[in-house]
Amino acid sequence: MSLATPPRQSSGNLLVNPSFEGKFRQTALSSYVSVGWYPWFHQSAKAGEYYEPEWKIIQRPENDGSDDIRARLQHGDQSIQWFNTYALHKAGIWQRVKVPANAKVTFSAYLQILSARDTHWVNGQMVSGANDLGNYQIKIGIDPTGWQPPKDPKTDQRIQVLDPPPNVVWSSSVHDGHTKAADGTNQWVPSQVSTQAQGEYVTVWVMGWNKWRFQYEAAFVDNTSLTAVAVAAPPRAYSVAAAPVQPTSTPTNTPTPTNTPTNTPTPTNTPTPTNTPTPTFTPTFTPSPTPTSSPTPLPSPTATRRPTRTPVAVSAAGAAMPPGSFDKNDITGLTIVGGVSAFALAMGLIVGKKLAKRPTQA
């Protein structure tokens, strides 16, 4: 595309192509920006938080276009916008301008915002939803030092991934609610900011950003202006040649008056200051920590009654038998044991009687 030199607006406006009426150029795969202006966008360290928007030139078609197209034009037949969908962005445009040295400069622009979760139409215009306001805002600013982003050595184009410098003087923000008319349509809102240049160049900036990822996030700019008022230069410093001294007649000797000394008041004795001892730092009383009460004793375990054991019959072979069951061998053994015990008891009784009858020795 052949690029013609974009026109300057009428006298007094120092911006190149202030209403975006001139030719435009491609700045990315699907972005186009008017000649004289440059795009920029913020890219955060957190992946996926901010995205690069698209820049487009809105043009009035030959048939005058739809109500929606006409609503996006504030002056002339073109305006510029940047937008994305379901994503966050902080982006805009900038231009560096030569001004009278140290002049007072004023930057102004007309702004419009479309921010909506879904599609809303009023009078043939897509508009921000009534419940979607408070999401998007735009502001304009001036860098009084005239800083501009450097060029990428690979492409020889101004870099786009950046943030405006910290010394930009910003206007108040225009919110999406400001650009919504009483009838529900979107309207243009003027914005303005002034400062004093710190040299012969200033850079104007426009920035728009959103807080939530709505379906439609778009900023529109048109009819911009930069004016400058030269500051009166301070008067030049110059030296005045001394006039020659004319000779005068010799004066008659006049007696020199004697200087009468002025009475000097006697100084008042200043009392010697008493040495005030340096106050000794008194340590602040720190209360001893309150002892922590002994832990609550655990509850005594509840005595559990041990179960009564049921005797288990054991067979001769040593195997446990069910209660109430006996083996024949066990019966026989018990009989023999009982007999032997009875015999031993009888013998003991007999022996005891014989010993009792024996005479006691003297």
GINOR-V235432 format. One record per backbone hydrogen bond with DSSP energy under -1.0 kcal/mol. NH is the residue of the N-H (numbers start at 1). CO is the residue of the C=O. If there is no record, write none. Layout:
[[NH/CO] [NH/CO]]
This chain:
[[13/10] [14/226] [17/7] [20/17] [25/33] [27/31] [28/31] [32/55] [33/25] [35/23] [37/34] [38/94] [40/92] [41/160] [42/90] [49/46] [51/88] [54/83] [56/81] [58/79] [60/77] [64/61] [70/66] [71/67] [72/69] [73/70] [79/58] [80/221] [81/56] [82/219] [83/54] [84/217] [86/214] [91/208] [92/40] [93/206] [94/38] [95/204] [97/202] [99/200] [102/199] [103/100] [104/229] [105/195] [106/227] [107/193] [108/225] [109/191] [110/222] [111/189] [112/220] [114/218] [116/216] [122/125] [125/122] [127/120] [132/129] [137/209] [138/174] [139/207] [141/205] [142/169] [143/203] [146/143] [152/157] [156/152] [159/150] [162/41] [162/160] [168/165] [169/142] [171/140] [174/138] [176/136] [178/175] [180/177] [181/185] [184/181] [187/179] [189/111] [191/109] [193/107] [195/105] [197/103] [198/144] [202/97] [203/143] [204/95] [205/141] [206/93] [207/139] [208/91] [209/137] [210/89] [211/135] [214/212] [216/116] [217/84] [218/114] [219/82] [220/112] [221/80] [222/110] [224/18] [225/108] [227/106] [229/104] [315/319] [318/315] [321/313] [325/322] [331/327] [332/328] [333/329] [334/330] [335/331] [336/332] [337/333] [338/334] [339/335] [340/336] [341/337] [342/338] [343/339] [344/340] [345/341] [346/342] [347/343] [348/344] [349/345] [350/346] [351/347] [352/348] [353/349] [354/350] [355/351] [356/352] [357/353]]
